[in-house]
Amino acid sequence: MELHEMLERVDGPETFLDFVRALCADREAEVGQTVDLSGRGANGWENHTIEDFLNAALAWGESTNMGETQDMAHESPWKRCADFLWCGKIYE
């Protein structure tokens, strides 16, 4: 199953932890790979340090009120936290 598919299935602690494990594996697989001219890694990682990852996740959380402005107010806290971590990977 693709990482983005796992993200969509997060609905509680078990699926959240499964997603986090997969996110870790995705990052580990990208370490040492070539980064393109835009700065994106082979697996789509925009942020390559823990500081950049956390700052991107924080920027998404602040700019969307943890997804509320993206119609996520009805989502479980587990799903919203998974999206927070996902955005640490992709948010510029």
Buried (B, 14 or more C-beta within 10 A) or exposed (E): EEBEEBBBEBEEEEBBEBBBEBBEEBBEEBEEEEEEEEEBBEBEBBBBEEEBBBBBBBBBBEEBEBBEEBEBEEBBEBBBBBBBBBBBBBBE
